[in-house]
């Protein structure tokens, strides 16, 4: 499989996974799974995925020493945690179709 086909397959799979988040959230919520557990599982799988991708691409893991980079890394972490929190809060208060419309058109509103 050439690199362009791999990119298309990866994009398709990521779209399927993204689309499954709200549906799986509703199922987990109906089953009585706590929000905190879902968030921890989400962060765990995000970490594992990032680790496997960097190992697959042979990216060297290095420590961040520049204070400016540490500030940006912390900001990235805060926004990475805040995005699913707001997404799940939106799912609780609105219909799934409205939430997806707002999520997919968010860059247009900014």
C-alpha positions as CSV (number, residue, x, y, z in Angstrom):
1,X,0.0,0.0,0.0
2,X,1.5,3.3,-1.0
3,X,1.7,6.3,1.3
4,X,-1.3,8.1,-0.3
5,X,-3.6,5.1,0.3
6,X,-2.4,4.8,3.9
7,X,-3.2,8.4,4.5
8,X,-6.8,7.9,3.1
9,X,-7.3,4.8,5.2
10,X,-6.0,6.5,8.3
11,X,-8.2,9.5,7.7
12,X,-11.3,7.3,7.2
13,X,-10.5,5.3,10.4
14,X,-10.0,8.5,12.4
15,X,-13.3,9.9,11.2
16,X,-15.1,6.6,12.2
17,X,-13.5,6.7,15.6
18,X,-14.4,10.4,16.0
19,X,-18.0,9.7,15.0
20,X,-18.3,6.8,17.4
21,X,-17.3,9.0,20.4
22,X,-20.7,10.5,21.0
23,X,-22.6,7.3,20.4
24,X,-20.3,5.3,22.7
25,X,-20.6,8.1,25.3
26,X,-24.3,7.7,25.3
27,X,-24.1,3.9,25.7
28,X,-21.5,4.2,28.5
29,X,-23.6,6.8,30.3
30,X,-26.7,4.7,30.1
31,X,-24.7,1.7,31.4
32,X,-23.7,3.7,34.5
33,X,-20.0,4.3,33.7
34,X,-18.7,7.4,35.5
35,X,-17.6,10.4,33.5
36,X,-14.3,10.5,35.3
37,X,-13.5,6.9,34.3
38,X,-14.4,7.7,30.7
39,X,-12.1,10.7,30.7
40,X,-9.2,8.6,32.2
41,X,-9.7,5.9,29.6
42,X,-9.7,8.5,26.9
43,X,-6.5,10.0,28.1
44,X,-4.9,6.6,28.6
45,X,-5.7,5.5,25.0
46,X,-4.5,8.9,23.7
47,X,-1.2,8.4,25.5
48,X,-0.8,4.8,24.2
49,X,-1.7,5.8,20.7
50,X,0.8,8.7,20.7
51,X,3.5,6.4,22.1
52,X,2.9,3.7,19.4
53,X,2.9,6.3,16.6
54,X,6.2,7.8,17.8
55,X,7.8,4.4,18.1
56,X,6.5,3.4,14.6
57,X,7.9,6.6,13.1
58,X,11.2,6.2,15.1
59,X,10.8,9.6,16.7
60,X,13.4,10.2,19.4
61,X,11.8,10.9,22.8
62,X,13.6,13.8,24.4
63,X,13.1,16.0,27.5
64,X,11.9,19.5,27.2
65,X,14.3,21.9,28.7
66,X,13.3,25.3,27.4
67,X,10.9,27.1,29.7
68,X,9.0,28.6,26.8
69,X,8.4,25.1,25.3
70,X,7.2,23.9,28.7
71,X,4.7,26.7,28.8
72,X,3.3,25.7,25.4
73,X,3.3,22.0,26.4
74,X,1.2,22.8,29.5
75,X,-1.2,24.9,27.4
76,X,-1.5,22.1,24.9
77,X,-2.3,19.7,27.7
78,X,-4.9,22.0,29.2
79,X,-6.6,22.4,25.8
80,X,-6.3,18.7,25.0
81,X,-8.2,17.9,28.2
82,X,-10.7,20.8,27.9
83,X,-11.8,19.8,24.4
84,X,-13.4,16.4,25.2
85,X,-14.8,17.9,28.5
86,X,-16.6,20.6,26.6
87,X,-17.6,18.1,23.8
88,X,-19.2,15.7,26.4
89,X,-20.9,18.7,28.2
90,X,-22.3,19.7,24.8
91,X,-23.6,16.2,24.2
92,X,-25.4,16.2,27.5
93,X,-27.1,19.5,26.8
94,X,-27.9,19.3,23.1
95,X,-28.7,16.7,20.4
96,X,-25.9,14.8,18.8
97,X,-26.6,16.4,15.4
98,X,-26.3,19.9,16.8
99,X,-23.1,19.0,18.7
100,X,-21.4,17.6,15.6
101,X,-22.5,20.5,13.5
102,X,-20.8,22.9,16.0
103,X,-17.7,20.7,16.4
104,X,-17.1,20.3,12.6
105,X,-17.8,24.0,11.8
106,X,-15.9,25.4,14.9
107,X,-13.0,26.8,12.8
108,X,-15.6,28.9,10.8
109,X,-16.9,30.5,14.0
110,X,-13.5,31.4,15.2
